[in-house]
Amino acid sequence: MDDIYGKMNTHGGNIYPYLKENGMEPLDFSVNISPLTVPEEVKRAFINETDHIHRYPDNECTDLRNALSNKYGIPSECMVIGNGASDLIYRIAYALRCRNVLIPVPAFSEYDAAFSASGSRTDFYYTDGAKDFDIDAGLACEIGRDTEAVIMGVPSNPSGRITDNSTLEKILRKCRECGTYLILDECFLPFIKDGLSVLAEDFTENVIIIRSFTKIFAMPGIRLGYCLCGDEKLAGKIKNAGAPWQVSSMACKAGVAALEQEEYIDAVRKAVSAERSRLIEALEKSGARIVKSDADFILFKSDTLTEDEFIKRGIMIRNCGNFRGLDDTWHRIAVKCSEDNDTFIEAVTDIMGGRKG
């Protein structure tokens, strides 16, 4: 089986080669988005705005920034709206132009790619697989006065592990002491808890938080994210590091509507918690090594449950061999709806039964 569905793809979600070859979409467990459908209010807001596509979008994204300001109690001048979290990661990298950046790994590959492209030297803190790749206080010890930025996921991707508050406080304190920017990618945090990972009194000029509508609202096709900065001047630099009109008026309207969907988010959390347990149980029965995720995806290690075996059964999973610190025996799956998870569990049973036979 060709590897065009997995190993050659830098990220999950590349359904198009399979679609072209088979005339149908695979069941895609390679992308980590809400297992529920996009809220109808969000779809409606997007569609209604198409009546105004003859206008240029508001380059300041004023309505969405004001809505975020009301939600988080942070001045709208300290916010930047972007064409998804990836756009913001690159904007931040080009705005800061750091000489040295520290990244705990395994981690989302665009951290390294963005800062390397902007001329930074990227150093890596390797987390311990025996401890579920948790980011520990050892990261703080690696931060020095020549470390200009630290970027990390809260929770981490691909492990799905949340960094405990005491550890995060130590990292934040060390960043302050060294004049280091702390960039927190919180795209998956809404699956776990409300609010920010940094307390309001700690949200100072060296802190940048990245969030996205993509994951929690299952709308990756819209491309919408935002970053919260502890400093208005820094937010201006990040905004100006990208091209104008990066965010469509339809995306902004969808974002404003999404911020009102608290009941939807609660439903997503409940569904993910219940279904994640079912998937973990099935993977453990197969003999796979499981990382106990806090998020809407699961990292596991198996020589048997490979992406090639699943794609034969019309299911796409994420091979994690291109994550620094992992190899091709590591894989990641999303937590999906009950019906889709049933199909995945049946595939696990089928693969293991075939191997035994």
Secondary structure, 3 states (H helix, E strand, C coil): CCCCCCCCCCCCCCCHHHHHHHCCCCEECCCCCCCCCCCHHHHHHHHHHHHHCCCCCCCCCHHHHHHHHHHHCCCHHHEEEECCHHHHHHHHHHHHCCCEEEEEECCCHHHHHHHHHCCCEEEEEECCHHHCCCCCCHHHHHCCCCCCEEEEECCCCCCCCCCCHHHHHHHHHHHHHHCCEEEEECCCHHHCCCCCCCCHHHCCCCEEEEEECCCCCCCCCCCCEEEEECCHHHHHHHHHCCCCCCCCHHHHHHHHHHCCCHHHHHHHHHHHHHHHHHHHHHHHHCCCEEECCCCCEEEEECCCCCHHHHHHCCEECEECCCCCCCCCCEEEEECCCHHHHHHHHHHHHHHHHHHHC
